[in-house]
Amino acid sequence: MAYLLTGGRPARAAAHPLVLNFKRWLAAARTRRERRSALQNLLELDAALLDDLGISRADVFDAMRHPPRSTGEVLAARRAIRARHWPDR
C-alpha cells in the first residue's frame, strides 16, 4: 500500500471500472428522480400559480416528454413566448 509523505495516510487507489460505472449510474438515477420530482411539484400547483410562472400544465407535460437535458429549455422557451404576448391577453 502506498503512503503519502505528507500525512502518512494511504493514497487512494484507482477505482475499478465497475465501481465507476455504478457511481455514474447512481448519479444518473438521482438526476432522473430529481427531475421527475420537480416536474411533479409543478403539476401540483394550480393553474393561477403556473400562469404567474408563465407556463401552463400543457407546457409541463411537454417538458416531461422531451429529453432530460432540454426540460429547462422547453419551459424557458414557453415562458418567453407567453411573456412576449403578455399584454395581449
Secondary structure, DSSP 8 states (H G I E B T S, - for coil): --B-TTT--B------HHHHHHHHHHHHHHHHHHHHHHHHHHHHS-HHHHHHHT--HHHHHHHHHS-GGGHHHHHHHHHHHHHHTGGG-
